[in-house]
Amino acid sequence: MILAAVVVAIVAVAAVIARMRVSAIAASALNRLRGKRSGHGHETSTCQCGQKYRVSGLGRHRIYWPEGAPESEPLMIPVCANCERPLPTS
């Protein structure tokens, strides 16, 4: 009985992980189709104030670079360098 419950739980977790991976792949493909990708696998994003950013990563692991900034100088916190609004983390 307990073994069967463990197997069911493992299968359920595997299904959730598979769905998450498919969702991330689908979102990336949609962004590419919409032209939201720039060089080196980065997406582009624009703050409400008009400041443009290169973006890499997903969710809380997103990294922002102001337009024209070198790879070695990302923002340390997800706040607009121009107007200090929070940048999206999803």
Buried (B, 14 or more C-beta within 10 A) or exposed (E): EEEEEEEEEEEEEEEEEEEEEEEEEEEBEEBEEEEBBEEEEBBBBEBEEEBBBBBBEBEEEBBBBBEEBEEEEBBEEBBBBEEEEEBEEE
